[in-house]
Amino acid sequence: MPRPLVAADFAGDSHEVAQALIGATLLVDGVGGVIVETEAYDREDPASHSHGGPTPRNQAMFGPPGRAYVYRSYGIHWCLNFVCREEGHGAGVLIRALVPTHGLDVMRERRGLHDERLLCAGPGRLGQALAITHALNGHRLDRAPFRVLAAEGTPPVVRGPRIGISKAVDVPWRFGLAGSKFVSQRFR
C-alpha cells in the first residue's frame, strides 16, 4: 500500500513538490483519484497569490507545509492547493487534474455528467467533483477529510508553461503525467 504523505513531504520547493505529486493519490472523504496535473507557485513568482505578501484571502498559503489553500477562481470555482516550503514563505501547488478512481458515482452526481475524462480535468472541475469549499482552507492534508498517498514508482512526467495566468507565463511549472488523457490541456 502506498505511503501516506505527511507535512515534511511538502516542505520542499513548490516546483519539486508539484512534480513529485504526479502519480500520487488524492482522496477527500474517500472520493478522488490519481493526480495527473499540477502547477507550482512561489512568493517570488509574480503569478502567485502570495507574491504581494499575506492577506486575509491567501493567509493559508503562508501556513505550515502540508495544509490546504483553497480559493475561489473567477467567483465561481473552488480550487485546491497544497501549501509548500516553511511556514511564512508563501508557496503552493495547484492540483489541476486527477484520474478519477474512487467515488465515481458521487463525482458524476456532483458534476452532472458521466464522461470520466471530464470529471476532474481542470482545477474548477476537480474542486466541484471533490466537493472542495473554503471550509477546507488551512486544513491539514494528513488528516480527514484528506488522504494523500505517495505515487508508486516514478511515473513519467512532462512539464510546460502554466495555464490561465497573465504574469510569468513562460515559467515551466506545470507538470503532468506523460500521455495522460485526463489532463486539462495537452502538453506541447
C-alpha positions, 0 to 999 in steps of 0.5 A: 500500500502506498505511503501516506504523505505527511507535512515534511513531504511538502516542505520542499520547493513548490516546483519539486513538490508539484512534480513529485505529486504526479502519480500520487493519490488524492482522496477527500472523504474517500472520493478522488483519484490519481493526480495527473496535473499540477502547477507550482507557485512561489512568493517570488513568482509574480503569478502567485497569490502570495507574491504581494505578501499575506492577506486575509484571502491567501493567509493559508498559503503562508501556513505550515507545509502540508495544509490546504489553500483553497480559493475561489477562481473567477467567483465561481470555482473552488480550487485546491492547493497544497501549501509548500516550503516553511511556514511564512514563505508563501508557496503552493501547488495547484492540483489541476487534474486527477484520474478519477478512481474512487467515488465515481458515482458521487463525482458524476452526481456532483458534476452532472455528467458521466464522461470520466475524462471530464470529471476532474480535468481542470482545477474548477472541475476537480474542486466541484467533483471533490466537493472542495469549499473554503471550509477546507482552507488551512486544513491539514492534508494528513488528516480527514477529510484528506488522504494523500498517498505517495505515487508508486514508482516514478511515473513519467512526467512532462512539464510546460508553461502554466495555464490561465495566468497573465504574469510569468507565463513562460515559467515551466511549472506545470507538470503532468503525467506523460500521455495522460488523457485526463489532463486539462490541456495537452502538453506541447 
